[in-house]
């Protein structure tokens, strides 16, 4: 099983730095074999190129829009049919849909993809997370670990095939 855990976000825009902060928390975890943990920050094109490799799953950690309860965690499975179908290669955007579109423009396909995020309180010009987002970092790291373990089980079951 190969899973890419990708933290994304701009640490100079307050809560947008949530993804990199969760990656920092996960660096102390004992990740299963085949799991790669990367802080992509705002380097969306690098993420798109890395996704050209063969991955069973992608877990994207990102701040969610300032539309929900600040710090509230959400786990979303991305529908590959609805993502990445619009737009082309974009070397300057870190928005997930731009990364997915860039991947498609490069000839790649999105693996099974999950977004683990928390709703931002503010994305102003400031380094550091709001208290609400800071309080969600540990919960998000735990959610990522549980998700990776469940993906491992799903992949193992698929690999083994039906019971005889």
ABEGO torsion letter per residue (X at the ends): XBBBBBBBEBAABEAAAAAAAAAAAAAABBBBBGBBBBBAEABAAAAAAAAABBBABBBBBBBBBBABBBGBBBBBBBBAAABGABEBBBAABABAAAAAAAAAAAGBBBBBBBBBBBBBABABBBBEBBAAAAAAAAAAAAAAAAAAAAAAAAAAAAAAEBBX
